């Protein structure tokens, strides 16, 4: 009987020790922060830009996209699909082809 009591006491100390340490720790505190994002009124220029302006500007500035090196149509398609699948970009499925076409044919200023 004494062995059982000793075993139970040891088990209780093993289980309760970490719980006591957690209870003694400082409480976790969440703090609100403010984040200032850069503002830009620049939009994608030219014919065919509506799909890019309506879908891409929610996450990207036009300048960020327009400063990318020239990419092939296949590469732009992979990028748009990555934004949708990996980053859950809310791009309308019917706009994907128009965005890819626009970005792949876009003439970038020198």
GIGICOR-V392035 format. One record per backbone hydrogen bond with DSSP energy under -1.0 kcal/mol. NH is the residue of the N-H (numbers start at 1). CO is the residue of the C=O. If there is no record, write none. Layout:
nh:NH co:CO
nh:NH co:CO
//
This chain:
nh:5 co:1
nh:6 co:2
nh:7 co:3
nh:8 co:4
nh:9 co:5
nh:10 co:6
nh:11 co:7
nh:12 co:8
nh:13 co:9
nh:14 co:10
nh:15 co:11
nh:16 co:12
nh:17 co:13
nh:20 co:16
nh:21 co:17
nh:22 co:18
nh:23 co:19
nh:24 co:20
nh:49 co:46
nh:53 co:49
nh:54 co:50
nh:55 co:51
nh:56 co:52
nh:59 co:56
nh:60 co:56
nh:65 co:61
nh:66 co:62
nh:67 co:63
nh:68 co:65
nh:76 co:72
nh:77 co:73
nh:78 co:74
nh:79 co:75
nh:80 co:76
nh:81 co:77
nh:82 co:78
nh:83 co:79
nh:84 co:80
nh:85 co:81
nh:86 co:82
nh:87 co:82
nh:89 co:83
nh:91 co:89
nh:95 co:92
nh:99 co:95
nh:100 co:96
nh:101 co:97
nh:102 co:98
nh:103 co:99
nh:104 co:100
nh:105 co:101
//
